[in-house]
Amino acid sequence: MSRFLPHALFLALSPVLLSPALAAPAQTLSAYAEQLLDEQGIKKDGPGLTLLVAQGDKLLYQGARGMASVELGVPLKPEHRMRLGSITKQFAAATLLKLIDEGKASLDDRLSKFLPDYPNGQAITLAQLLNHSSGVKSYTGIAGYMVNPIRAQLSTAELVKVFKDLPVDFAPGQQYRYNNSGYVLVGAVIEALSGKSWHQTLDAALLKPQRVDVRYPGEQGLIAGQAQGYSRGESGELATAGLVSMTQPHAAGALVGNVESLWRWNQALHGGKLLQPASYQRMVTPEGAAQGARYGFGIGTDSLRGQLMLQHGGGIHGFSTLLVYQPEAQLTVALLSNSDSAGLSLDLIARKLAAKALGKPYPAIRPVKLDSGALQAYEGVYSADGGKLSRTLRVIDGVLTSTRTGSRPIKLTPLGGDRFAFEGSVAQAQIERSAQGATLAYYPDAEGQADRWAKVAELPQQLAVALKPAELQALVGEYVGAQIRMRIFLDEQGRLKGQVPGQPVVSLTAQSARELQVVEVDARLSFSAEPDKALSVTLKQGGAVLALTRQ
């Protein structure tokens, strides 16, 4: 329920635009989509993907690959429905804005007006709930909550009670932090205004009038034509998705639909059929603390080949989703996957499909071969702000990688002329050299505008030490914090490994008996110094510092 894709170009929008001709015919898009699915490794006998590309009211391409039910051997079809996850947020946002258009509330109204007993509700505006600047703690980040507690059927009031008394992340309006609790509160406000459930209000006010077939599954969760969702276990085995009561994703992520219904929704929302122009403009324009994250109300903003793109993704038990809209061409790209496993890049597929449809395809990647010695000339620490945020270029196993602060290394493919492509992305980098030193010019959209990162330091040394068996055993165990759970263990070869539930296993190297470096991520683990087993560990990743206690 927590995924969206920020990065933006801001333009004033009119909901209704003339539709220019697109350069790519449907047959070309179909062949290109198949190529992209091949590149992503989507197989016909496993969980898969449904796709749609449309311009205005004209369908350009829709397709599917994979199985709606692996167990029963039922192939996916474009009409199969899936859980939408956080795409739900723009439906909830539009419902609240519709009630505001009817004069029933204002974006400046305080939460306390609708939920009088909510702590500090007098300081939180409806706009801050919509753009994740309220500071409210996200209930889906509570340690262990997404495993068993998420299965319980709860009313709106019971769900709000889960997080209402938790410490806030920051004072309302001071920062941006994506969270699902804010949209549960959006749903609660809708219910207070309408006297009906948030999803009944959505259905009556927006969906049925526009004949948009998006549904709330209810507690039973049974909807005709819905695909089975899948996950991967700790060792990579395929499994059906974990259980979740659909009362809990609520207005943050509970809806179900298919790619055609998302297309119809885009037509209605962005075609001026749902909201007053001023409300729509607020919805798609990041403001206040959310400007840096480029997030409006239930919609993130981005750029595609130099043009504005609006989008939001979703991730929920068994499903990954993405809905894109390019206003200038009235272009919709919708992708729904019945797997929540890491490795599939919906953003990459959507970007390439949209660019192809616009007649502005991304440049082909033509690698050139460079040996380790040549690649080492690019190593170092590059920063865009003097050192707080950095990219470290390092050769790992003969491949140049880029690791942004707090993130995983990304492989860079040499293109020649000091140019590199980022694996799994359209982004490229150009190393520029001058008398002042080296600079990494980062092009998030392959071409066009670049962010520049100056080289500020040589590559830091990563010195690993060998730990004795007793020192290793002192670290092994389960550790739990307010936001995550982590397991530290030894693999069959006796090597230290770590894993957060639902994420890949990572390798750990020791800098000392109680200091570990995460190999795949820019992160460190510092264990407490008890004489026997460590009783706690502190995870430092990016700017985050998380304390965990041994179970």
C-alpha positions in Angstrom: 0.0 0.0 0.0 3.0 2.2 0.1 4.4 2.7 -3.4 4.5 5.8 -5.6 7.0 7.1 -8.0 8.2 10.7 -7.4 10.2 12.9 -9.7 8.5 15.8 -11.4 8.0 18.6 -13.8 5.3 21.1 -12.8 3.0 22.6 -15.3 -0.4 24.3 -15.1 -3.0 21.8 -16.3 -6.3 22.2 -17.9 -8.4 19.0 -17.4 -9.6 18.9 -21.0 -6.9 19.0 -23.8 -7.0 18.4 -27.5 -5.5 15.0 -28.4 -2.4 15.1 -30.6 -1.7 12.1 -32.9 0.7 9.5 -31.5 3.5 8.1 -33.7 3.4 4.4 -32.7 0.7 2.2 -34.2 -1.0 -0.5 -32.1 0.9 -3.3 -33.9 4.2 -1.7 -33.0 3.2 -1.3 -29.4 2.1 -4.9 -29.1 5.5 -6.2 -30.4 7.3 -3.7 -28.2 5.3 -4.8 -25.1 6.2 -8.4 -25.7 9.9 -7.4 -25.9 9.7 -5.6 -22.6 8.0 -8.5 -20.9 10.8 -10.7 -22.2 13.4 -8.3 -20.8 11.7 -8.4 -17.4 11.7 -12.2 -17.4 7.9 -12.6 -17.2 7.1 -16.2 -17.9 3.9 -17.7 -19.2 3.6 -20.3 -16.5 4.0 -18.1 -13.4 2.5 -14.9 -12.0 2.2 -12.3 -14.6 1.1 -8.9 -15.8 -1.8 -7.2 -17.6 -1.1 -4.1 -19.6 -3.0 -1.3 -21.4 -2.0 1.7 -23.4 -4.7 4.2 -24.6 -5.0 7.7 -25.9 -8.1 9.6 -24.8 -10.9 7.2 -25.6 -8.9 5.2 -28.1 -7.5 1.9 -27.0 -4.0 1.4 -28.5 -2.9 -1.8 -26.9 -3.9 -4.3 -24.2 -2.4 -7.6 -23.3 -1.4 -10.1 -20.7 1.2 -12.7 -19.9 1.4 -15.3 -17.1 -1.1 -17.1 -15.0 -4.2 -15.8 -13.1 -4.0 -19.1 -11.2 -0.7 -21.0 -11.3 -2.3 -23.9 -9.3 -5.2 -24.3 -11.8 -3.3 -23.3 -14.9 -5.6 -20.4 -15.8 -3.9 -17.9 -18.1 -4.1 -14.2 -17.3 -6.4 -12.1 -19.5 -6.5 -8.3 -19.7 -9.9 -8.3 -18.1 -8.7 -10.1 -14.9 -9.1 -7.9 -11.8 -6.4 -7.4 -9.2 -6.0 -5.5 -6.0 -5.0 -1.9 -6.8 -3.0 -1.2 -3.6 -2.1 2.5 -3.2 -3.7 3.6 -6.5 -6.7 3.6 -4.3 -5.4 6.8 -2.7 -6.4 8.9 -5.7 -9.9 7.5 -5.6 -10.2 8.5 -2.0 -8.6 11.9 -2.6 -11.1 12.6 -5.5 -14.0 11.5 -3.3 -13.0 14.0 -0.5 -12.4 16.7 -3.1 -15.9 16.0 -4.6 -17.5 16.6 -1.2 -15.4 19.8 -0.8 -16.7 20.9 -4.2 -20.2 20.4 -2.9 -19.5 22.8 0.0 -19.4 20.2 2.7 -15.8 20.9 3.8 -12.6 22.8 3.0 -9.1 21.7 2.4 -8.1 24.0 5.3 -10.5 22.4 7.7 -8.9 20.7 10.7 -9.2 17.0 11.3 -10.7 17.8 14.8 -13.8 19.1 13.0 -14.6 15.6 11.9 -12.8 13.4 14.5 -13.0 15.5 17.7 -11.1 13.1 19.8 -8.1 12.6 17.5 -4.9 13.7 19.2 -3.7 17.1 17.9 -6.4 17.0 15.3 -6.8 20.7 15.6 -3.3 21.1 14.0 -3.8 18.8 11.0 -5.6 20.0 7.9 -7.3 17.9 5.3 -4.8 19.0 2.7 -2.0 17.6 4.9 -3.7 14.2 5.1 -4.0 14.1 1.4 -0.3 15.0 0.6 1.4 13.0 3.5 2.6 16.1 5.4 0.4 15.4 8.6 3.2 13.7 10.5 0.8 10.9 11.5 2.6 7.6 12.1 1.9 5.0 9.4 0.3 1.9 11.0 1.7 -0.4 8.2 5.2 0.5 9.6 4.5 -1.0 13.0 6.9 -3.9 13.6 5.1 -7.2 12.7 1.8 -5.5 11.9 1.7 -6.6 8.3 2.0 -10.3 9.2 -0.8 -11.2 11.7 -2.6 -8.0 12.9 -3.4 -7.1 9.3 -5.6 -10.1 9.1 -8.1 -8.8 11.7 -11.4 -7.4 10.5 -11.7 -3.8 11.9 -14.2 -1.0 11.7 -12.9 2.4 10.7 -12.9 3.5 14.3 -11.0 0.4 15.4 -8.4 0.9 12.7 -7.9 4.6 13.7 -7.4 3.4 17.3 -4.4 1.3 16.1 -2.3 4.4 15.4 -4.0 7.4 16.9 -1.9 7.4 20.1 1.5 6.6 18.5 4.2 9.3 18.6 4.0 11.5 15.5 6.9 11.6 13.0 6.9 15.5 12.9 4.7 18.5 13.5 1.9 18.8 10.9 3.1 20.6 7.7 6.8 20.5 8.6 7.9 17.6 6.5 6.7 15.0 3.9 6.5 11.3 4.8 4.4 8.9 2.8 2.1 7.0 5.2 -1.1 5.0 5.0 -2.6 6.2 8.3 -3.3 9.6 6.6 -5.5 8.0 4.0 -7.4 5.9 6.6 -8.2 9.3 8.2 -9.2 10.6 4.7 -11.7 7.7 4.6 -12.9 8.5 8.1 -13.5 12.1 7.2 -15.4 11.0 4.1 -17.6 8.8 6.3 -18.2 11.7 8.8 -19.2 14.0 5.9 -21.4 11.6 4.0 -22.9 9.3 6.7 -21.9 6.3 4.6 -18.8 4.2 4.3 -15.9 5.8 2.3 -16.3 3.2 -0.5 -20.1 3.6 -0.7 -19.6 7.3 -1.1 -17.0 6.8 -3.8 -19.2 4.4 -5.6 -22.3 6.6 -5.6 -20.5 9.9 -6.3 -17.9 9.0 -8.8 -17.8 5.4 -10.0 -21.3 4.6 -11.0 -22.1 7.9 -12.7 -19.0 7.4 -14.9 -19.5 3.6 -15.3 -16.0 2.9 -13.8 -15.9 -0.7 -12.7 -13.7 -0.4 -9.7 -14.9 -2.2 -6.6 -14.4 -2.6 -2.8 -14.1 -6.3 -2.1 -15.6 -6.3 1.3 -14.5 -8.7 4.1 -15.1 -11.8 2.0 -12.8 -10.4 -0.7 -14.5 -12.5 -3.4 -14.8 -10.7 -6.8 -15.6 -12.5 -10.0 -12.6 -12.5 -12.3 -10.0 -11.6 -9.7 -6.6 -13.2 -10.2 -4.8 -15.0 -7.4 -1.9 -13.0 -5.9 1.5 -14.4 -5.2 4.6 -13.8 -3.1 8.1 -15.4 -2.8 9.2 -17.1 0.4 12.6 -16.6 2.1 14.3 -19.2 -0.2 12.6 -17.9 -3.3 9.8 -20.4 -3.5 6.4 -19.3 -5.0 3.6 -19.0 -2.5 0.1 -17.6 -2.5 -0.1 -14.1 -1.0 -0.4 -13.7 2.7 -3.8 -13.1 4.2 -5.1 -9.6 4.7 -8.5 -8.3 5.8 -9.5 -5.9 3.2 -11.1 -3.7 5.9 -7.5 -2.7 6.8 -6.1 -1.2 3.6 -9.2 1.0 3.8 -9.0 4.2 1.7 -5.2 3.7 1.5 -5.3 0.6 -0.7 -8.4 -1.6 -0.6 -9.9 -1.3 -4.1 -9.9 -3.9 -6.9 -10.0 -3.3 -10.6 -8.6 -4.1 -14.0 -6.6 -2.1 -16.6 -9.7 -1.1 -18.5 -11.3 0.3 -15.4 -8.2 2.3 -14.6 -8.3 3.7 -18.2 -11.9 4.7 -17.7 -11.0 6.3 -14.4 -8.2 8.4 -16.0 -10.6 9.6 -18.7 -13.1 10.7 -16.0 -10.7 12.3 -13.6 -8.3 14.0 -16.0 -11.1 14.7 -18.5 -12.8 17.2 -16.1 -15.8 14.9 -15.4 -15.4 14.5 -11.6 -14.0 17.7 -10.0 -14.2 21.5 -10.3 -11.1 22.8 -12.2 -9.7 24.4 -9.0 -9.9 21.2 -7.0 -8.4 19.2 -9.8 -5.5 21.7 -10.1 -4.8 21.3 -6.3 -4.9 17.5 -6.7 -2.2 17.4 -9.3 0.0 20.2 -8.0 2.5 19.4 -5.2 2.4 22.1 -2.5 4.0 22.9 0.9 6.2 20.2 2.4 5.2 17.8 -0.4 6.8 19.9 -3.2 10.2 18.2 -2.8 8.7 14.8 -3.0 6.6 16.0 -6.0 3.4 14.6 -4.6 -0.1 16.1 -5.0 -3.2 14.5 -3.5 -3.1 10.8 -4.2 -1.0 11.5 -7.4 2.8 11.8 -7.9 4.2 14.0 -10.6 7.1 13.1 -12.9 8.5 13.9 -16.3 8.5 11.7 -19.4 10.6 12.7 -22.4 10.4 16.3 -21.3 6.6 16.2 -20.7 4.6 16.1 -17.5 3.5 12.7 -16.3 1.1 11.9 -13.4 1.3 8.6 -11.8 0.9 6.4 -8.7 1.9 2.8 -7.9 0.7 0.3 -5.4 2.0 -2.7 -3.5 -0.2 -4.9 -1.4 -0.1 -8.6 -0.4 0.3 -10.5 -3.7 0.0 -7.6 -6.1 2.0 -4.7 -7.6 0.4 -1.9 -9.7 1.1 1.3 -11.6 -1.2 3.9 -13.3 0.3 6.6 -15.5 -1.3 9.6 -17.3 0.5 11.9 -19.7 -1.8 15.0 -20.0 -0.4 16.5 -23.2 -1.2 13.4 -25.2 -4.1 12.2 -22.9 -2.0 9.0 -22.7 -2.9 6.2 -20.2 -0.6 3.4 -19.3 -1.9 0.8 -16.7 0.0 -2.2 -15.4 -1.2 -4.8 -12.9 0.9 -7.7 -11.6 -0.3 -10.5 -9.5 3.0 -10.8 -7.7 4.4 -8.6 -5.0 8.0 -10.0 -5.3 11.0 -7.7 -5.9 12.7 -7.7 -9.3 9.8 -6.6 -11.6 10.1 -2.9 -12.6 6.6 -1.7 -13.6 8.0 1.8 -13.8 10.5 0.8 -16.5 7.9 -1.0 -18.6 5.4 1.9 -18.3 8.0 4.5 -19.2 9.2 2.7 -22.2 5.7 1.9 -23.4 4.6 5.5 -23.0 7.7 6.9 -24.7 7.2 4.5 -27.6 3.5 5.6 -27.9 4.6 9.2 -27.9 7.0 8.6 -30.7 9.9 9.4 -28.5 11.4 6.0 -27.6 14.3 5.9 -25.2 17.7 5.4 -26.9 18.8 1.8 -27.3 21.5 0.5 -24.9 24.6 -0.5 -26.8 27.2 -1.6 -24.2 31.0 -1.2 -24.8 33.5 -3.4 -23.0 35.7 -1.9 -20.3 38.1 -3.8 -18.0 38.2 -3.4 -14.3 41.3 -1.1 -14.5 39.5 1.3 -16.8 36.3 1.2 -14.7 38.3 2.0 -11.5 39.1 5.4 -12.9 35.5 6.4 -12.2 35.5 5.2 -8.6 34.8 7.8 -5.9 32.2 9.5 -3.8 30.1 12.1 -5.6 27.7 14.6 -3.9 25.1 17.0 -5.0 25.0 18.9 -1.7 28.5 18.8 -0.3 28.4 15.4 1.2 25.1 14.8 3.1 23.6 13.0 0.1 26.1 11.0 -2.0 26.6 8.5 -4.8 29.5 6.1 -4.4 30.9 4.6 -7.6 32.7 1.3 -6.9 33.8 -1.7 -9.1 32.3 -4.9 -7.7 33.1 -8.2 -9.4 34.3 -6.3 -12.5 31.2 -4.2 -12.8 31.0 -0.5 -12.0 28.1 0.2 -9.6 26.5 3.3 -8.2 25.2 3.3 -4.6 23.1 6.3 -3.4 23.1 7.1 0.3 21.0 4.4 2.0 20.3 2.4 -1.1 21.5 -0.7 -3.0 24.2 -0.8 -5.6 23.0 -0.4 -9.1 25.0 -1.8 -12.0 26.2 0.7 -14.6 26.6 -0.3 -18.2 29.4 1.4 -20.1 28.2 3.1 -23.3 31.5 4.7 -24.3 32.6 8.3 -24.0 32.3 8.3 -20.2 28.6 7.6 -20.5 26.8 4.9 -18.5 23.3 3.4 -18.3 21.7 2.4 -15.0 20.5 -1.2 -14.9 16.7 -1.5 -14.6 16.1 2.1 -15.4 16.1 4.6 -18.2 18.5 6.8 -16.3 22.0 7.5 -17.6 25.1 9.2 -16.2 27.9 11.2 -17.9 31.2 11.7 -16.1 32.5 15.2 -16.9 36.0 16.2 -16.2 37.5 19.7 -15.8 40.3 21.5 -13.9 38.1 21.6 -10.9 37.7 17.8 -10.9 35.2 15.2 -11.9 31.4 15.6 -12.0 28.7 13.0 -12.4 25.8 14.4 -14.5 22.8 12.3 -13.7 20.0 12.1 -16.4 16.9 10.5 -14.8 15.1 10.5 -18.1 18.2 9.4 -20.2 18.4 12.8 -21.8 17.4 16.4 -21.2 17.9 18.0 -17.8 20.6 16.6 -15.5 21.4 16.7 -11.8 25.2 17.3 -11.2 27.1 15.5 -8.5 30.7 16.7 -7.9 33.4 14.2 -6.8 34.1 15.0 -3.2 36.3 12.1 -2.0 38.2 9.0 -3.2 36.7 5.6 -2.6 36.5 4.7 1.1 38.1 1.4 2.0 35.9 -1.5 3.1 38.0 -3.6 5.4 36.4 -6.8 6.5 37.6 -8.8 9.6 37.1 -12.5 10.3 35.0 -13.2 13.4 35.5 -16.2 15.6 32.5 -18.7 15.9 31.6 -17.3 19.4 31.6 -13.8 18.0 29.3 -14.8 15.1 26.9 -16.6 17.4 26.7 -13.5 19.6 25.1 -11.6 16.7 22.7 -14.3 15.4 19.1 -13.9 16.3 15.8 -12.0 15.7 15.7 -8.3 16.4 12.5 -6.2 16.5 12.0 -2.4 16.4 9.1 0.0 16.1 9.3 -0.1 12.3 11.0 -3.3 11.2 11.9 -6.9 12.2 15.3 -8.3 11.2 16.8 -11.8 11.3 20.6 -12.2 11.5 21.7 -15.8 10.6 24.5 -17.9 9.2 24.1 -19.6 5.9 25.2 -23.2 5.0 28.8 -21.9 4.5 28.8 -20.1 7.8 28.6 -16.6 6.3 26.6 -13.9 8.1 23.3 -13.0 6.4 20.4 -10.7 7.2 16.8 -10.4 6.1 13.8 -8.2 6.8 10.5 -10.1 6.1 9.4 -9.7 2.5 12.8 -8.4 1.4 15.8 -10.3 -0.2 18.5 -11.8 1.9 21.6 -9.5 2.3 25.2 -10.3 3.0 27.0 -8.9 6.0 30.7 -8.2 6.5 32.3 -7.4 9.8 34.3 -4.3 10.5 34.7 -5.4 14.1 33.1 -7.9 16.5 30.0 -5.7 16.9 30.0 -3.6 13.6 28.6 -5.1 10.4 28.3 -3.5 6.9 25.4 -4.5 4.7 27.0 -5.5 1.3 24.0 -4.9 -0.9 22.8 -1.7 0.7 24.5 1.4 2.1 23.8 0.5 5.7 25.5 -0.4 8.9 24.5 -2.5 11.9 26.0 -1.6 15.4 25.4 -4.3 18.0 25.4 -3.7 21.8 28.5 -4.9 23.7 27.1 -7.5 26.2 29.6 -10.2 27.1 27.5 -13.0 25.6 24.8 -12.3 23.1 24.1 -8.8 21.8 20.7 -7.6 23.2 20.2 -4.9 20.7 21.3 -3.5 17.3 21.1 -0.1 15.7 20.5 0.1 12.0 21.9 3.2 10.2 20.7 3.6 6.6 20.7 6.9 4.8 19.5 9.4 7.4 17.5 6.8 9.3 18.6 5.4 12.7 16.5 2.5 13.9 16.9 0.7 17.2 16.0 -3.0 17.4 15.9 -5.3 20.4 16.7 -9.0 20.5 13.6 -11.2 20.8 
